[in-house]
Amino acid sequence: MDFPSRAKSKNIDRESCFSEDPTLNDIVNEVTASQLSKLNLNSDHQDEEFYEKAKKYWATVPPTIDGILGGFAEVSPRDIQSSTQLLNNIFRLKPRPGRHRALDCGAGIGRVTKHLLFRFFEKVDLVEQCPQFCAQIPKYVGTTEKLGEIYTQGLQDFNPEEGKYDMIWTQWVLGHLTDDDLVEFWRRCIRGLAKNGVIVMKENTASSNEVELDNEDSSVTRPLRLVRLLIREAGLREIRIQRQENMPKGLFPIYMIVMRPTVH
Ligand SMILES: C[S@@+](CC[C@H](N)C(=O)[O-])C[C@H]1O[C@@H](n2cnc3c(N)ncnc32)[C@H](O)[C@@H]1O
């Protein structure tokens, strides 16, 4: 499962906060994608099944923070606190991203938008595939001028307007995309970035070299190595990588990665 799943194998060592850890720097060079187990969906039919199953799963989940976080609502404040630190650091980057418009991807009921992105951006758009969650967004985040467009769409189909976003935030959702769709999604995101914009992902990672499939919600948890290979394949480079600290024991390691296009 995307968020609340517990790691099936031992957690990997902790990386230092907000640094390009040397042990991580070359990790992608050690393996090639073919050496890693990838999600093998060999036909469009299997892809459709993968997405349909996830849709059905989320349609059964109540539109609450506890529902969205699979019964782990208590981790939300810590999660937001670390993300806030990350954003403060992002705004010290040179060149600095703008603060006009952000996009919250796989937004659920708008938890990240309300508690994080509204504090940093003038306007936030949200993409979320589940219609019930989309309906709940204005109620949860409140009617504010900061609330932009709500797109009821899967990320595999979403195409951001060119040059629109200073930040594209994806959290606990990318495991719902196949590898190929993830790479294509990131490529479209690159086109959707405003000048000096950044893409941020905050996702669970598997501790082993295996992709872990969750049949219940139809998602995968990828090893960090695979994530990093896909980032490169999409034409992105990592600006910062940071591990989320202080999460309950037994959860998958969570990484925040800040990315910019390889070519400007
Ligand atoms: C674990 S929740 C995380 C929600 C939010 N990012 C947060 O951190 O509070 C995963 C969300 O991803 C959405 N989702 C699942 N598959 C998706 C897809 N293909 N495209 C867009 N959103 C998707 C689900 O409906 C759900 O709202």
PDBQT file of the ligand as one rigid body, heavy atoms in Angstrom, charges set to zero:
ROOT
HETATM    1  C1  LIG A 301      -1.980   7.732   0.359  1.00  0.00    +0.000 C 
HETATM    2  S1  LIG A 301      -3.053   8.912  -0.393  1.00  0.00    +0.000 S 
HETATM    3  C2  LIG A 301      -2.030  10.373  -0.300  1.00  0.00    +0.000 C 
HETATM    4  C3  LIG A 301      -2.814  11.655  -0.418  1.00  0.00    +0.000 C 
HETATM    5  C4  LIG A 301      -2.005  12.928  -0.273  1.00  0.00    +0.000 C 
HETATM    6  N1  LIG A 301      -0.905  12.978  -1.224  1.00  0.00    +0.000 N 
HETATM    7  C5  LIG A 301      -1.473  13.086   1.132  1.00  0.00    +0.000 C 
HETATM    8  O1  LIG A 301      -0.261  12.886   1.344  1.00  0.00    +0.000 OA
HETATM    9  O2  LIG A 301      -2.268  13.398   2.014  1.00  0.00    +0.000 OA
HETATM   10  C6  LIG A 301      -2.933   8.468  -2.131  1.00  0.00    +0.000 C 
HETATM   11  C7  LIG A 301      -3.819   9.318  -3.025  1.00  0.00    +0.000 C 
HETATM   12  O3  LIG A 301      -3.478   9.070  -4.375  1.00  0.00    +0.000 OA
HETATM   13  C8  LIG A 301      -4.666   9.016  -5.147  1.00  0.00    +0.000 C 
HETATM   14  N2  LIG A 301      -4.368   8.264  -6.383  1.00  0.00    +0.000 N 
HETATM   15  C9  LIG A 301      -4.273   6.920  -6.549  1.00  0.00    +0.000 A 
HETATM   16  N3  LIG A 301      -3.972   6.640  -7.828  1.00  0.00    +0.000 NA
HETATM   17  C10 LIG A 301      -3.871   7.810  -8.476  1.00  0.00    +0.000 A 
HETATM   18  C11 LIG A 301      -3.579   8.162  -9.815  1.00  0.00    +0.000 A 
HETATM   19  N4  LIG A 301      -3.327   7.240 -10.747  1.00  0.00    +0.000 N 
HETATM   20  N5  LIG A 301      -3.569   9.471 -10.154  1.00  0.00    +0.000 NA
HETATM   21  C12 LIG A 301      -3.833  10.430  -9.223  1.00  0.00    +0.000 A 
HETATM   22  N6  LIG A 301      -4.109  10.152  -7.926  1.00  0.00    +0.000 NA
HETATM   23  C13 LIG A 301      -4.123   8.862  -7.566  1.00  0.00    +0.000 A 
HETATM   24  C14 LIG A 301      -5.652   8.333  -4.224  1.00  0.00    +0.000 C 
HETATM   25  O4  LIG A 301      -6.975   8.536  -4.668  1.00  0.00    +0.000 OA
HETATM   26  C15 LIG A 301      -5.310   8.992  -2.893  1.00  0.00    +0.000 C 
HETATM   27  O5  LIG A 301      -6.005  10.189  -2.739  1.00  0.00    +0.000 OA
ENDROOT
TORSDOF 0
